[in-house]
Amino acid sequence: MDSSNVSDYGFPLCNVSCFRGGQSCSFGQHLPCLVLDVKDNSNTSSLIMGQDRGKYDFYIGLALAISSSIFIGGSFILKKKGLLRLAKKGSMRAGQGGHAYLKEWLWWAGLLSMGAGEAANFAAYAFAPATLVTPLGALSVLVSAVLSSYFLTERLNLHGKLGCLLSILGSTTMVIHAPKEEEIASLEDMAKKLVDPGFFVFATLVVIVALIFIFVVSPRHGQTNILVYITICSVIGALSVSCVKGLGIAIKEAIAGKNVFKNPLAWILLLGLVGCVSTQINYLNKALDIFNTSLVTPIYYVFFTTSVLTCSAILFKEWEHMGAGDVIGTLSGFLTIIVGIFLLHAFKDVSVSLATLAVSIRREDHAAPAANGTASHSNYELLHSESTEDLDRGLPYDSVSRRNGALTSSLDV
């Protein structure tokens, strides 16, 4: 800068002008002036407002995801109560081809509750990251298990209670560490993400794997291997969640007054969602029809959620804004939910409680292992058999009988 245009204090010199009576005038003097960048301040304020709006959207999505789990979990109880009422009346059951449940108001209440839950879950994807919404779907299983123990007199054993506790802890951990930023705000942004090379390769691999499992693996091993049908549902489910996310954004734009119906991407996402969901329902029903529900449910949750998290990381790049601690916390919460769901389903038919656990501990204390390493129950059989070895030690017969009786009564507590 020219030294003649700089004051003694280092400020640039500028001409001072004024406007008076509609005419401009100049003082003809060079005075020191300070240049302020007002544009940067406006950008900073808009950035802060955007971050605040992102936080609000995150908590709105979180509330919708939790309410979705409550509605869906409660819908199973309402439907089950309606079907049980019909069974008491002697009506033909649904499993036998009957449709008397259409006249039961409890069944309709359950259907409406499930519809409200699915709508809330659909809307949650428009506000919160898929990394948060999808794993929280496990809460519907927890709600169903807790409510069934109260309203359907189904016993929730010790494993189930521990599973519920772990599911709550895991969900809380994921909420704390889940990404708060929303990467896609319009269909234009969604279109740019869909043509990204990374997602294009991922989607191509998903379609290839699904076709191989449908036409090659499924006819040969679908009836014997539980992973075949579940894998098809899971990999296709990752694409369906992406379609739901895009449609949720389209609905937000439509509410804001934008004409999204002329955008071909909205219709492509809708058709993709219909195709993906139809495929999921078909093969999930096959898995449930052939294999035990207590195995299908936790395995499907693990595979489906893993596929969605992978797709979310590639398409929405939600993990780029997360620190190492948040990544570890999110994965730890997810693994905790997996363990909780496994305990809740895999051992639901096992009668285990704190009382039976205490009895088992007392049994082990009473039956000490033998010196030669034989099992403790062998000692009980030896006493009960009235062996001659005990008689040679000078023990009378009735003394041996009393010992056996005392031991037997202690074991039967």
Summary of the structure (lengths in Angstrom):
residues: 413
radius of gyration: 33.4
end to end distance: 97.4
largest distance: 132.3
contacts: 1241
relative contact order: 0.09
helix: 75%
strand: 5%
